Amino acid sequence: MAKQAAQKVELFVSSTHCTRPRQTIPLITTMQDFQTFLRIPALLSSEQLSQIDQMLGMAHFVDGAVTATAAARRVKQNLQIDPNQNADLLENVVIEALHNHSQVRDMVMPRYILPPLFSKYESSMTYGYHVDNPLMSKKNHPPIRTDLACTVFLSAKADYKGGELEIISEGKKQQIKLDRGDAVIYPTQFVHQVTPVTSGTRMAAITWMQSMVRSIEQREILYQLKALYEQMTTDKEANQEALLILQTYSNLMKMWAEL
């Protein structure tokens, strides 16, 4: 059941959103669609969430400013798991869920996924407007180019007030607050914040990804070609036109991919 739920995807577009059930890879018709925010309902199963809850209950949290740059430190008011604490098991649950999700593979094409940070926001805590670092490293992981960021929501929406992920895109503010276990992936060029939590506790995992294909425009082309090929071959063998599309996809991937 959780595996089926994890295939549902929504793309946030400006003030509205459209739902595309994924039977084959859905076609995206505009560049605006491809650059908006990818919502993945039920990225984490109930079993994975229970496992995370148990490990978070034993974790030691410290001031989140210890992992922030000088500019971000001035606006970052939250708690995070102590960087000196071994959180490999926690981190692997999230990383494996992302690696195994078909929509992440198709749209993001991740080359690297950083070990996530686990953050806690209690009443009055916030993370003001900031831009993510273009290059990041963590633990023994070498630096990566942060093409995309991902927030995985670990608290039920009813358990806290405020705490929305607010992203400024095309001059408009969009607030995102998802169900427990859901995730949102978004390009890192956007200014964003976590609005103040007014009551309750907000828990989340945050990570960053480097794509095998640096250019979002090139990722869109590859995504569309693969989607078209799959739609043309859903119920039949590939014809000459479909094979030409697959050949073009393969050649462009070899031209653009960075390994």
C-alpha atoms as a printed R data frame, in Angstrom:
    type eleno elety resid chain resno      x      y       z
1   ATOM     1    CA   MET     A     1  0.000  0.000   0.000
2   ATOM     2    CA   ALA     A     2  2.761  2.427   0.915
3   ATOM     3    CA   LYS     A     3  4.572  1.628  -2.320
4   ATOM     4    CA   GLN     A     4  1.480  2.451  -4.354
5   ATOM     5    CA   ALA     A     5  0.912  5.687  -2.477
6   ATOM     6    CA   ALA     A     6  4.490  6.749  -3.059
7   ATOM     7    CA   GLN     A     7  3.929  6.840  -6.814
8   ATOM     8    CA   LYS     A     8  1.394  9.693  -6.566
9   ATOM     9    CA   VAL     A     9  2.908 13.048  -7.400
10  ATOM    10    CA   GLU     A    10  1.694 16.639  -7.451
11  ATOM    11    CA   LEU     A    11  3.430 19.621  -9.001
12  ATOM    12    CA   PHE     A    12  2.821 22.985  -7.332
13  ATOM    13    CA   VAL     A    13  2.253 25.627 -10.018
14  ATOM    14    CA   SER     A    14  1.963 29.247  -8.815
15  ATOM    15    CA   SER     A    15 -1.202 29.437  -6.671
16  ATOM    16    CA   THR     A    16 -2.746 26.269  -8.088
17  ATOM    17    CA   HIS     A    17 -1.588 22.696  -8.492
18  ATOM    18    CA   CYS     A    18 -2.428 19.812 -10.761
19  ATOM    19    CA   THR     A    19 -2.440 16.130  -9.872
20  ATOM    20    CA   ARG     A    20 -0.956 13.615 -12.292
21  ATOM    21    CA   PRO     A    21 -1.310  9.948 -11.335
22  ATOM    22    CA   ARG     A    22  1.790  8.159 -12.554
23  ATOM    23    CA   GLN     A    23  0.873  5.187 -14.712
24  ATOM    24    CA   THR     A    24  3.592  6.112 -17.180
25  ATOM    25    CA   ILE     A    25  5.868  9.126 -16.844
26  ATOM    26    CA   PRO     A    26  3.574 12.185 -17.168
27  ATOM    27    CA   LEU     A    27  4.317 14.718 -19.875
28  ATOM    28    CA   ILE     A    28  5.114 18.234 -18.664
29  ATOM    29    CA   THR     A    29  4.128 20.830 -21.220
30  ATOM    30    CA   THR     A    30  5.894 23.988 -20.023
31  ATOM    31    CA   MET     A    31  9.211 24.957 -18.490
32  ATOM    32    CA   GLN     A    32  7.274 26.577 -15.635
33  ATOM    33    CA   ASP     A    33  5.830 23.177 -14.733
34  ATOM    34    CA   PHE     A    34  9.272 21.587 -14.632
35  ATOM    35    CA   GLN     A    35 10.757 24.292 -12.415
36  ATOM    36    CA   THR     A    36  7.999 24.225  -9.809
37  ATOM    37    CA   PHE     A    37  7.958 22.188  -6.651
38  ATOM    38    CA   LEU     A    38  7.606 18.434  -6.777
39  ATOM    39    CA   ARG     A    39  5.409 17.021  -4.026
40  ATOM    40    CA   ILE     A    40  5.766 13.336  -3.182
41  ATOM    41    CA   PRO     A    41  2.967 12.052  -0.925
42  ATOM    42    CA   ALA     A    42  3.919  9.185   1.400
43  ATOM    43    CA   LEU     A    43  7.612  9.133   0.534
44  ATOM    44    CA   LEU     A    44  8.032  7.428   3.908
45  ATOM    45    CA   SER     A    45  5.849  4.489   4.912
46  ATOM    46    CA   SER     A    46  4.222  4.197   8.332
47  ATOM    47    CA   GLU     A    47  6.877  1.635   9.281
48  ATOM    48    CA   GLN     A    48  9.680  3.979   8.285
49  ATOM    49    CA   LEU     A    49  8.066  6.841  10.194
50  ATOM    50    CA   SER     A    50  7.789  4.699  13.314
51  ATOM    51    CA   GLN     A    51 11.449  3.769  12.976
52  ATOM    52    CA   ILE     A    52 12.407  7.426  12.629
53  ATOM    53    CA   ASP     A    53 10.259  8.418  15.622
54  ATOM    54    CA   GLN     A    54 11.997  5.864  17.799
55  ATOM    55    CA   MET     A    55 15.468  7.059  16.821
56  ATOM    56    CA   LEU     A    56 14.549 10.741  17.113
57  ATOM    57    CA   GLY     A    57 13.306 10.064  20.629
58  ATOM    58    CA   MET     A    58 16.839  9.046  21.610
59  ATOM    59    CA   ALA     A    59 18.599 11.838  19.705
60  ATOM    60    CA   HIS     A    60 20.393 14.792  21.268
61  ATOM    61    CA   PHE     A    61 19.414 18.141  19.759
62  ATOM    62    CA   VAL     A    62 21.556 21.279  19.745
63  ATOM    63    CA   ASP     A    63 21.242 24.825  18.423
64  ATOM    64    CA   GLY     A    64 20.717 24.624  14.645
65  ATOM    65    CA   ALA     A    65 23.012 27.610  14.115
66  ATOM    66    CA   VAL     A    66 26.037 25.292  14.405
67  ATOM    67    CA   THR     A    67 25.406 24.031  10.845
68  ATOM    68    CA   ALA     A    68 24.623 27.457   9.332
69  ATOM    69    CA   THR     A    69 26.846 29.898   7.489
70  ATOM    70    CA   ALA     A    70 27.424 33.357   8.918
71  ATOM    71    CA   ALA     A    71 24.591 34.895   6.869
72  ATOM    72    CA   ALA     A    72 22.076 32.157   7.699
73  ATOM    73    CA   ARG     A    73 23.088 32.024  11.369
74  ATOM    74    CA   ARG     A    74 21.482 35.414  11.954
75  ATOM    75    CA   VAL     A    75 18.028 34.128  10.928
76  ATOM    76    CA   LYS     A    76 18.207 30.474  11.952
77  ATOM    77    CA   GLN     A    77 16.411 29.672  15.200
78  ATOM    78    CA   ASN     A    78 15.793 25.937  15.470
79  ATOM    79    CA   LEU     A    79 17.242 22.727  16.880
80  ATOM    80    CA   GLN     A    80 19.073 19.972  15.032
81  ATOM    81    CA   ILE     A    81 20.529 16.609  15.907
82  ATOM    82    CA   ASP     A    82 24.034 17.083  17.269
83  ATOM    83    CA   PRO     A    83 26.416 16.824  14.272
84  ATOM    84    CA   ASN     A    84 28.746 14.761  16.463
85  ATOM    85    CA   GLN     A    85 26.072 12.133  17.060
86  ATOM    86    CA   ASN     A    86 26.023  9.076  14.806
87  ATOM    87    CA   ALA     A    87 22.738  9.289  12.886
88  ATOM    88    CA   ASP     A    88 23.608  6.954  10.008
89  ATOM    89    CA   LEU     A    89 20.544  4.740  10.466
90  ATOM    90    CA   LEU     A    90 18.221  7.748  10.491
91  ATOM    91    CA   GLU     A    91 19.861  9.285   7.456
92  ATOM    92    CA   ASN     A    92 19.791  6.057   5.464
93  ATOM    93    CA   VAL     A    93 16.020  5.698   5.832
94  ATOM    94    CA   VAL     A    94 15.482  9.016   4.042
95  ATOM    95    CA   ILE     A    95 18.256  8.580   1.457
96  ATOM    96    CA   GLU     A    96 17.044  5.108   0.431
97  ATOM    97    CA   ALA     A    97 13.444  6.310   0.157
98  ATOM    98    CA   LEU     A    98 14.551  9.059  -2.246
99  ATOM    99    CA   HIS     A    99 16.831  6.811  -4.291
100 ATOM   100    CA   ASN     A   100 14.067  4.195  -4.642
101 ATOM   101    CA   HIS     A   101 11.314  6.590  -5.730
102 ATOM   102    CA   SER     A   102 10.708  6.453  -9.476
103 ATOM   103    CA   GLN     A   103  9.659 10.098  -9.807
104 ATOM   104    CA   VAL     A   104 12.849 11.273  -8.093
105 ATOM   105    CA   ARG     A   105 14.908  9.142 -10.473
106 ATOM   106    CA   ASP     A   106 13.031 10.397 -13.541
107 ATOM   107    CA   MET     A   107 12.902 14.124 -12.750
108 ATOM   108    CA   VAL     A   108 15.872 14.783 -10.462
109 ATOM   109    CA   MET     A   109 18.317 12.173 -11.798
110 ATOM   110    CA   PRO     A   110 20.282 12.359  -8.530
111 ATOM   111    CA   ARG     A   111 24.014 11.796  -8.627
112 ATOM   112    CA   TYR     A   112 24.539 12.532  -4.945
113 ATOM   113    CA   ILE     A   113 22.161 12.931  -2.011
114 ATOM   114    CA   LEU     A   114 23.658 14.472   1.108
115 ATOM   115    CA   PRO     A   115 22.961 12.872   4.499
116 ATOM   116    CA   PRO     A   116 19.922 14.809   5.739
117 ATOM   117    CA   LEU     A   117 19.712 17.189   8.657
118 ATOM   118    CA   PHE     A   118 16.942 16.506  11.187
119 ATOM   119    CA   SER     A   119 15.464 19.712  12.545
120 ATOM   120    CA   LYS     A   120 13.053 20.529  15.361
121 ATOM   121    CA   TYR     A   121 11.045 23.737  15.662
122 ATOM   122    CA   GLU     A   122  9.318 24.453  18.949
123 ATOM   123    CA   SER     A   123  7.060 27.397  19.743
124 ATOM   124    CA   SER     A   124  8.442 30.757  18.440
125 ATOM   125    CA   MET     A   125 11.244 29.066  16.464
126 ATOM   126    CA   THR     A   126 11.770 29.999  12.816
127 ATOM   127    CA   TYR     A   127 14.320 30.031  10.001
128 ATOM   128    CA   GLY     A   128 14.106 33.400   8.258
129 ATOM   129    CA   TYR     A   129 14.616 34.167   4.598
130 ATOM   130    CA   HIS     A   130 17.807 32.687   3.187
131 ATOM   131    CA   VAL     A   131 19.359 31.041   0.135
132 ATOM   132    CA   ASP     A   132 20.999 27.629   0.401
133 ATOM   133    CA   ASN     A   133 24.743 27.353  -0.129
134 ATOM   134    CA   PRO     A   134 25.639 26.446  -3.732
135 ATOM   135    CA   LEU     A   135 28.136 23.848  -2.467
136 ATOM   136    CA   MET     A   136 27.719 21.706   0.634
137 ATOM   137    CA   SER     A   137 29.432 18.814   2.379
138 ATOM   138    CA   LYS     A   138 28.638 16.762   5.455
139 ATOM   139    CA   LYS     A   139 30.608 14.277   7.524
140 ATOM   140    CA   ASN     A   140 32.892 12.299   5.205
141 ATOM   141    CA   HIS     A   141 30.832 13.115   2.127
142 ATOM   142    CA   PRO     A   142 32.713 15.255  -0.425
143 ATOM   143    CA   PRO     A   143 31.205 18.611  -1.409
144 ATOM   144    CA   ILE     A   144 28.293 18.508  -3.832
145 ATOM   145    CA   ARG     A   145 26.640 21.112  -6.026
146 ATOM   146    CA   THR     A   146 23.227 21.746  -4.487
147 ATOM   147    CA   ASP     A   147 20.938 21.668  -7.518
148 ATOM   148    CA   LEU     A   148 17.830 20.807  -5.501
149 ATOM   149    CA   ALA     A   149 16.677 20.764  -1.880
150 ATOM   150    CA   CYS     A   150 14.239 18.348  -0.287
151 ATOM   151    CA   THR     A   151 12.139 18.733   2.861
152 ATOM   152    CA   VAL     A   152 10.531 15.620   4.341
153 ATOM   153    CA   PHE     A   153  7.769 16.430   6.838
154 ATOM   154    CA   LEU     A   154  7.940 14.236   9.964
155 ATOM   155    CA   SER     A   155  5.136 15.841  12.023
156 ATOM   156    CA   ALA     A   156  1.411 15.694  11.380
157 ATOM   157    CA   LYS     A   157  0.002 19.023  10.225
158 ATOM   158    CA   ALA     A   158 -2.388 19.050  13.180
159 ATOM   159    CA   ASP     A   159  0.494 18.771  15.659
160 ATOM   160    CA   TYR     A   160  1.744 22.341  15.132
161 ATOM   161    CA   LYS     A   161  0.656 25.740  13.906
162 ATOM   162    CA   GLY     A   162  2.768 27.917  11.652
163 ATOM   163    CA   GLY     A   163  6.015 26.381  10.430
164 ATOM   164    CA   GLU     A   164  5.174 26.554   6.724
165 ATOM   165    CA   LEU     A   165  7.954 26.235   4.174
166 ATOM   166    CA   GLU     A   166  7.592 29.540   2.310
167 ATOM   167    CA   ILE     A   167  9.288 29.878  -1.076
168 ATOM   168    CA   ILE     A   168  9.447 33.019  -3.215
169 ATOM   169    CA   SER     A   169  9.106 32.096  -6.880
170 ATOM   170    CA   GLU     A   170  8.501 34.574  -9.710
171 ATOM   171    CA   GLY     A   171  7.833 37.284  -7.133
172 ATOM   172    CA   LYS     A   172  5.112 35.276  -5.379
173 ATOM   173    CA   LYS     A   173  5.186 33.674  -1.950
174 ATOM   174    CA   GLN     A   174  4.013 30.095  -1.764
175 ATOM   175    CA   GLN     A   175  3.557 28.304   1.541
176 ATOM   176    CA   ILE     A   176  3.892 24.531   1.721
177 ATOM   177    CA   LYS     A   177  2.806 22.425   4.683
178 ATOM   178    CA   LEU     A   178  2.444 18.726   3.948
179 ATOM   179    CA   ASP     A   179  1.265 15.608   5.714
180 ATOM   180    CA   ARG     A   180  3.562 13.491   7.838
181 ATOM   181    CA   GLY     A   181  5.795 11.398   5.574
182 ATOM   182    CA   ASP     A   182  5.301 13.641   2.525
183 ATOM   183    CA   ALA     A   183  8.202 15.397   0.818
184 ATOM   184    CA   VAL     A   184  8.717 18.405  -1.418
185 ATOM   185    CA   ILE     A   185 11.676 18.922  -3.773
186 ATOM   186    CA   TYR     A   186 12.498 22.380  -5.105
187 ATOM   187    CA   PRO     A   187 15.348 24.142  -6.960
188 ATOM   188    CA   THR     A   188 17.768 25.857  -4.618
189 ATOM   189    CA   GLN     A   189 17.848 29.183  -6.442
190 ATOM   190    CA   PHE     A   190 14.734 30.326  -4.582
191 ATOM   191    CA   VAL     A   191 14.775 32.515  -1.475
192 ATOM   192    CA   HIS     A   192 12.812 30.660   1.201
193 ATOM   193    CA   GLN     A   193 12.080 30.447   4.924
194 ATOM   194    CA   VAL     A   194 10.331 28.395   7.580
195 ATOM   195    CA   THR     A   195  7.679 30.643   9.118
196 ATOM   196    CA   PRO     A   196  7.500 30.915  12.933
197 ATOM   197    CA   VAL     A   197  5.929 27.993  14.767
198 ATOM   198    CA   THR     A   198  3.252 29.410  17.039
199 ATOM   199    CA   SER     A   199  2.398 26.187  18.895
200 ATOM   200    CA   GLY     A   200  3.383 22.535  18.916
201 ATOM   201    CA   THR     A   201  6.520 20.973  17.463
202 ATOM   202    CA   ARG     A   202  7.567 20.730  13.814
203 ATOM   203    CA   MET     A   203  9.981 17.943  12.881
204 ATOM   204    CA   ALA     A   204 11.511 17.633   9.430
205 ATOM   205    CA   ALA     A   205 14.409 16.109   7.512
206 ATOM   206    CA   ILE     A   206 16.209 18.325   4.995
207 ATOM   207    CA   THR     A   207 18.661 17.236   2.352
208 ATOM   208    CA   TRP     A   208 20.212 18.450  -0.894
209 ATOM   209    CA   MET     A   209 20.859 16.719  -4.196
210 ATOM   210    CA   GLN     A   210 23.266 17.071  -7.091
211 ATOM   211    CA   SER     A   211 21.755 15.950 -10.375
212 ATOM   212    CA   MET     A   212 23.659 13.980 -12.976
213 ATOM   213    CA   VAL     A   213 22.481 16.693 -15.387
214 ATOM   214    CA   ARG     A   214 23.395 20.194 -14.215
215 ATOM   215    CA   SER     A   215 20.973 22.171 -16.416
216 ATOM   216    CA   ILE     A   216 17.303 22.172 -15.502
217 ATOM   217    CA   GLU     A   217 16.505 22.826 -19.173
218 ATOM   218    CA   GLN     A   218 18.420 19.707 -20.193
219 ATOM   219    CA   ARG     A   219 16.738 17.663 -17.463
220 ATOM   220    CA   GLU     A   220 13.384 18.773 -18.848
221 ATOM   221    CA   ILE     A   221 14.284 17.626 -22.364
222 ATOM   222    CA   LEU     A   222 15.455 14.220 -21.096
223 ATOM   223    CA   TYR     A   223 12.370 13.823 -18.930
224 ATOM   224    CA   GLN     A   224 10.039 14.619 -21.827
225 ATOM   225    CA   LEU     A   225 11.777 12.252 -24.223
226 ATOM   226    CA   LYS     A   226 11.641  9.398 -21.729
227 ATOM   227    CA   ALA     A   227  7.983 10.149 -20.951
228 ATOM   228    CA   LEU     A   228  7.099 10.159 -24.636
229 ATOM   229    CA   TYR     A   229  8.897  6.870 -25.247
230 ATOM   230    CA   GLU     A   230  7.137  5.177 -22.341
231 ATOM   231    CA   GLN     A   231  3.735  6.463 -23.442
232 ATOM   232    CA   MET     A   232  4.331  5.210 -26.985
233 ATOM   233    CA   THR     A   233  5.310  1.730 -25.747
234 ATOM   234    CA   THR     A   234  2.851  1.233 -22.872
235 ATOM   235    CA   ASP     A   235  0.785 -1.478 -24.578
236 ATOM   236    CA   LYS     A   236  2.914 -2.403 -27.579
237 ATOM   237    CA   GLU     A   237  6.437 -2.987 -28.775
238 ATOM   238    CA   ALA     A   238  8.521 -0.012 -29.803
239 ATOM   239    CA   ASN     A   239  8.077  1.056 -33.412
240 ATOM   240    CA   GLN     A   240 10.674  2.905 -35.485
241 ATOM   241    CA   GLU     A   241  9.581  6.318 -34.177
242 ATOM   242    CA   ALA     A   242  9.731  5.176 -30.552
243 ATOM   243    CA   LEU     A   243 13.194  3.689 -31.047
244 ATOM   244    CA   LEU     A   244 14.390  6.963 -32.581
245 ATOM   245    CA   ILE     A   245 13.131  8.825 -29.490
246 ATOM   246    CA   LEU     A   246 14.929  6.345 -27.233
247 ATOM   247    CA   GLN     A   247 18.113  6.720 -29.275
248 ATOM   248    CA   THR     A   248 17.922 10.510 -28.981
249 ATOM   249    CA   TYR     A   249 17.336 10.267 -25.223
250 ATOM   250    CA   SER     A   250 20.318  7.946 -24.800
251 ATOM   251    CA   ASN     A   251 22.657 10.086 -26.892
252 ATOM   252    CA   LEU     A   252 21.690 13.289 -25.079
253 ATOM   253    CA   MET     A   253 22.104 11.599 -21.692
254 ATOM   254    CA   LYS     A   254 25.629 10.542 -22.652
255 ATOM   255    CA   MET     A   255 26.355 14.070 -23.844
256 ATOM   256    CA   TRP     A   256 25.036 15.884 -20.757
257 ATOM   257    CA   ALA     A   257 25.466 13.516 -17.805
258 ATOM   258    CA   GLU     A   258 28.241 14.210 -15.273
259 ATOM   259    CA   LEU     A   259 29.440 11.116 -13.426
